[in-house]
């Protein structure tokens, strides 16, 4: 019998039992060999109520988690077996501090439209990465208890005990797994595809919105009847209904398709008002389909200072007097050719160094985004990316606005700008970008 305080495998000291089922236990434990870090230990007792199929699922979870390296999925640290009158198989994972969505529901939380949409986008992004692997990884048991809202306010997908790492093969049989109410009909028939995870996500969103498990909601022609319990814009409700359509062919086929459809929806989401800083020279144009920001580089952006004013004055003087003088010199031949070449070079240097003629353009649409610095309307630094691949937008320790983007499989890229902005302008621009992208 396992109990708190017991040490398994000479390494993992059990702290608190988090859950249990037929032949299974989940514990919060302390890793005594890793600076006493908290970990999750999942245990399967073989030979009592568990069967070979349970052991195969347990081993599959361990194998797949060892191959995954995703920021929103707990990493597998170790696996072991112990024989203490009962043969136990153990799986050790990172501990994610936070609260499951199921616990939040049980505590009486009702999720708002904006919160549900944000959760949907975060989970769909995880599924897009998993389904895009070769072979695709299917979770097969998405539900509120397997989604953790971390203390960093990001959603994590946990419990891969039902995971499948290969596509269905004609005539092959698989262990039927899933949770009633969240599992689509094809999965009960032993068939799971990416659309099956999307159905489970849709049923989860219905639970978050209504506070009622989809298993306890009425059905009509196998469709969950939930819309009369909430007030939602029709576009968002239609989107959830398509996620949970009983006919697999009528559902979204991929997480990518579901994300695009959600972004195209006409649902209006409420965000805190963003106040435009007074006297800002930043231009910001926003519509439903586009967001464009123009940031001029000017000494006034960081406060007037003597060097900046001198540089601006010299550049202005060059435009006003030196250019006409050069033409006069060339025309009348007052100076030698070498002399006026030096003068012309100095003028060009001053003009390009002058902040007056530099602009940073940041442009978003629903397909791509661009961060570009221009001098005299000539691009000197251009960074591009795919809008749907944006992971976060934040202000880094160097005071730059940083856009993190990139597919999970190929690594992330950083796009940085905004050194010309004041603190108030940075906060304003950052909030506008996040709200347009619907990021927190």
N, C-alpha and C positions, 0 to 999 in steps of 0.2 A: 504494500500500500504506500503510495507516494504521499509526502506531506511537506508543508512549508519548512524550510531550513535544511532539507535533505540535499546533498550534493550528488549530482549524477556525472558519471564519466570522469570523476575527479576534477571537475571543472565548472559545472553549471549548478549553482545553488538556487533551488526553487524558492521563490518569494511569495507569489500569489497565484492561485488558480483562476484563470480567466474564463475557462469554458470546458465543457466535457460533453461527451456523447457516447455512443456505443463503442467501447473499446478505445476511445480517444480522450486525450486531455491536452489542454493548452495552458502553459504557465508563463508568467513573467518571472524571469530568472536573472541571476547575476553571473557574468562571466568573470571568474576569479583570476583568470590569466590575462585579461585585457583591461587592466586598470579598473576592474569591477564595473564594467559597462553593463547596462541593462540590455537583455536580449529576450526574444520570444522562443520558447522551447515547445514544439509540438510533438506529442508522443502517441504512438500507436501500440496497443497491447495485442500481440499476435497470439492466436490460439484460444481466445475466449469468445467474444462476440464478433471478432473480425474474421474475414475470409481472405482467400488469395487475391480476390479482386481489390479489396481494401489495401492490401500490401502493394499491389501493382500501382494503384493510384498514388499511394504515399511515396513510392520510389520515383514515379514519374514527376511528381511535384519537386522532389529534391533535384532531379536531373535537370529539369527545365530552369528552375530558379538559379542553379549554378551557371547556366549559360546566359542569363539575363543580366543586364547592367543598365537599369533604367532609374532615373531620379525619383519616380513616383511609385516604385515597387520595392518592397523590402528585400535586401540582398540575403542570399543564403550563405551562412557562415560555416556551417559544419553539419555533419550527420553522424550518427553513432547507433550502436545497439548495446543493450545491457540485459543480463539475465539475472533477475532478482525474483526467483520463483515464477515470475512471469517474464516472457521475452518481450522487451520494449524496444521499439525502433524510435529514434529521436531525430528531429530536424530543427536546426537552430537558425533563426533569422534575426535581422536587425529589428530593434524595437522602434516603432514610430510613435512618439508622444502625441497624444491627441484623443479625440472622441469619435467613435463610430457614428455614422448617420442614424443607425437604428437606435442607439442610446439617446441621441438628441431628440428623436421622435418620441421615445418613451418618456422623456423629460417634459414633453408638451410643446416642443418647438414646432412651429408651422413655417415652412420655408416660403420666402417671397418669390415672386416671378423672376427677379434679377438673380437671386441666389440659386434657383433651380437652373436657370440658363447657364450660369457660371459653372456649376457642378457638371452639367451636361457637356460643356465645352472641354473641361479638364479631363473627364473620363473618356470622351471621344478621342482626345489627343493621345491618351495612353493606348486605347484600343487601336487607333490608326498605326501606332508604332508596333504593337504586338502582331496585328494582322498582316502587317507589311513584311514581317520576317519570312525567311524561307528555310523550313516550312513555317506556315502561319501558326501562331500560338493563340489558342482560343481559351478564354477563362472558364466559360460555361456555368458560372455561378455568381453573376453580378447581382447584388442586392444590398440594402442599406447596411447590414452588418459587416459587409466586406469592403466598405468604403469608409476610410478614416479621414476626418477633417483634422489635419495636423495643427500643432500650435503655431505653425507658420502660415496658417489659413489656406493651405493647399491640400488638395484631395489626393489620397493615396489608395491604390488598389491592392488589397491583401487577400490571403487565403486562396492559394492556387491548388487546393486539394482536388479540384475537379478539372484541372487544366488538361487540354489536349494539344499535342504539338504536331499534328499531321492532318491533312485533309481527309475527308471520308473517301473510302475506296468502295467501289461497287461490290456488294456482297459481303463486305467486312462487318463485323459486329463490335460494338464498343459498350463499355459499362454505362448504363443510363444514370446520369447524375444531374443535379440541379435542385432548385427549390421550388415547390409548387407555388404558383402565383407569378413567378418571375421567369419560368421556363417555357419557351414556345413549344408548340405541338410537335414540330419536327424533331426536337431534342428528345422528347419522350419516345420517339420512334427510333432512337439511337443515332440520329443524324444531327451533327452540329456544324454550322458554317458561321462566317463572320456576322451574318444577319441575325444569328441566334443570340449573340452577345448584345446586339443593338436592341433586340426585343427586351432582354432583361434590363437594360439601362432604361428603356421607356417605362417599363413597369415600376422600376425604382423611382423614377421622377414622379409618377402618379402617386406613389406612396408618400413622397416628400410633400407634394402639393395638397393631398387630401387628408393625410394623417391616418389613412386606413390601408391595411395591407391589400394588394390587388387580389389576393385569394379570397378576401372577404367582401369584395365589391361584386355587384351583379354583372352578368355577362349576357350579351345578346348576339347570337350567331358567332360565338367564340370571341367577341370583342368586349373589352373591359368598358363598363359604363361608369364614367367618372366625371364627365364634364359638367354635370349639373351641381357638383359639390364645390366648384371653384369658379372664380371669375378671372378669365384669362383672355388676352387678345386672340381672336380666332386663328391667326396665323401660327401662333405657338401651339395652341391646342391641336390644330391639324397636323403639325409636325410631330407631336407626341403620338397622335393616333397612327401616323404612318410608321413610326418606330415599332408600335405594338400591333401592327396588322397581323392577323392570324395566318394570312397567306404570305409565305416567304417571298414570292415574286412581287408582291405589292409593297414590301418593305424597302427601306434603303438597303442597297447591296453592300456598301462599304461605309466605314466611319468617315472617310474623306467626303463622300457624297452627303452624309448627314450633316457634317460641319458646314459645307457649302450651302445646303438648304437652310440651315439655321441662320447663317449670316445674311442670306437673301430675304429672310422673312421680314414682314412689315411691322413686326412687334415693336412697340415703343417701350424702352427701358428707362427707368428713372435713375439718374445719378445726381450726386450733390452738385449744386451750382458752382460753376468755375468763374471766378471774377478776373476779368482782364486787368492786368496792372496798369496804373495810370502812367501816361507819357511813354509807354513802350513803343519802340519803333518796329517791333516784330509784327509781321503781317500773318494772319491766320484765317484761312478760308475753309469752311467746313460744310459738307453736305452729306447726304446719306451714303453716297457712293465714293466720295473723295475727301481727303484731308490734306491740305497744303499749308506749309509753314515756310515763311521766308525770314531769315535771320540776318540782318545787316551787321557787319563787323564795324564797330565804331567806338571810339574811346568813351563816348557817353554811356555805353552799355555797362561799363564797370566803374563809372564815375569819371568826371573830368580830371585829367592829369596833364602836367606840363609836357612830358615827352609826346604824349598822344596829340596834344594840340599843336606842338611844333611840327610833327610829321604831317598832320592834316593841313597845316598852314603852308608848309613847303610844297606839298602836292598841289594845293590849290593855286599857289603862286606859279608853279610850273605850268599848269594849264592856262593860266591867265597871261603870263608874260613870256615864259621860256619858249613855248611852241612858236609864237609869232617871231620871236627873235631868231630862232633856228632857221626859219624860212628866209628872213632878211639876210642872215649870214650866208646861207647857201646862195641866195640870189646875187648878192653883191660881192661875195668872195672875200669877206673881211678877214676870216681866219682860214687856216690851212684845213685840208680835209681831215687830217688826223685829229685836230682839235675839235671840230664839230662832231665827229663820230663819238668822241669821249663825252661831249655834252649830251648828245642824244642818248647814249647808253645810260648816263646818270639819270636822265629824265625818266626813261623807261623803268629803271630800277625803283625810283621814287614812287612812280605811279603804281607799280605792282605791289610794292611794300605798303602802300597806303591802305588803311582799313576802309577808306571811303568807297573803294571799288571792289570790295569782296562781299560776297553773299553766300549763305548756306541755305540750300533748299532741301526740305524734307517733305516728301510726297508719298501718300498712301492711296491705294485703291483696293478693291476687294481681291485683286490678283497679285499685285506686287507693290513693293515700296522702294524708294530711292532716297539716299542721303548723299548730297552733292555740294561741294564747295566750288564757287565760280569766281573768277577774277576777269573783269571786262567781258562777262558772258561766255567765258571759255572755261570749261570744266577742268579743274586741277586735281580733284579727288572725288571719285564717284564710287559709292557702295550700293549694291542692290540686293534684294532678297524677295522671297515669296511671303506674302502677307500671312497666309495660313500657317507658316512655319515659325511665326513669332512666338517665343516662349514667355518672355517677360520684358517689361520696359521699366527701368529704374534709374535712380541717380547713384553713381558709384562713389567710391571714396575720394576720387580725384575731382569730384564736382562736375562730371560729364553725364549727360543723359545717354544711357546705354541700352540699345535694343539687342536682345539675345535671340538669335534665330538659327534655324537649320534643322534638317531631318535628324532624328535620333540616330540613325544608322551611320551617318557620315560625320557626325560631330557638329558642334555649335559654333556660330560666328558672332562676333561682337561688332556692332555699328555704333559709333560714338560721335557726339556733337554737343554743342551748347556751351562751349567755354566762354563765349561772348555774352552769355545771359546773366542777368542778376539772379539772386536767389528767388525772388518773387516770380520773375519770368520763367525760371526753370520749373518751379512748382506748377505754374499755370500751364505751360507747354506739356509737361509730364502728365498732368491730369487730363488734358484734352486728348492726348494720344491714347491714354488708357481707356478713357470713356468711349472713344470712337472704335477702338478695338474690342471693347467690352472686357477689359482685363481689370483685375483688382490690384 
